[in-house]
């Protein structure tokens, strides 16, 4: 089933959930136990990240397969095109088609750290190239893309990044999943800008469950999202007074409050970056209450 249709037909806001494939196969039973617990949120789809470094691509496929065939979840594997050949992308998407997967999140990925890397050597330069390629070769696929409410860190300006986000939609993608955010105003502003440019596709905000100050620091350093200074200071204060448990409690309340404000503001759905953690996500959803 195409996610764009599921979004269009859904009666009111929903959750979608993002998972990353655990590298170590010994962690899979626990992973699938968490996936099972989070089915309580009735996710409209479940996305599975794709390691740009190459290590976890088979795992992305296998988890996608199990979601689809064993758990009856609608999967959306991520797919990055940095350093990939057209043959490799064709092979991966063909495999997805063989197991009945209709959706993919088309991403560029980050440049690898190795000194010899050059964007000019690859067969794909931007996520929009991947969108075009998948659409041309697999027109039946539904394609999502990434969006950055505070602009992608490589962009010189918001306007430039908005321009390229629109280009991904114009290239044939169907919806946008946002980078995680800690200020709902960024999401509403981003959507308003896209609407003003004529983009009518659904845009899903990304919400992160906060596990600890250290995990927030690590994630912020990796993804380039913004965090309001005041909230960060509150997290530091909670950490100093009550340690990780206090940080998690504050983060849980903060995420639940963001979800309420997003829903009140009319979001189609909320994309939860689960970090494969059922407990915190379930508490966030419980605190946020029914999404109506
Ligand atoms: P692009 O859309 O290509 O954009 C990258 C930069 O290039 C931006 O600055 C953009 O403005 C600019 N740009 C785009 N098109 C053009 C053009 N035609 N000409 C000039 N400039 C252009 N990474 C992973 O490795 N695996 C994952 O599973 C993964 N999942 C993600 C899920 C979400 C929801 C998000 C938001 C990000 C995810 N990422 C993942 C990270 C992502 O790969 C990085 O953010 C990467 O740096 C950019 O990918 P993109 O698809 O947004 O690239």
Boltz pocket constraint, residues with backbone or C-beta under 6 A from the ligand:
constraints:
  - pocket:
      binder: B
      contacts: [[A, 48], [A, 49], [A, 50], [A, 51], [A, 52], [A, 53], [A, 78], [A, 79], [A, 80], [A, 106], [A, 107], [A, 108], [A, 109], [A, 110], [A, 125], [A, 126], [A, 127], [A, 128], [A, 145], [A, 146], [A, 147], [A, 152], [A, 153], [A, 154], [A, 155], [A, 160], [A, 161], [A, 162], [A, 164], [A, 165], [A, 167], [A, 168], [A, 177], [A, 178], [A, 179], [A, 180], [A, 206], [A, 223]]
      max_distance: 6.0
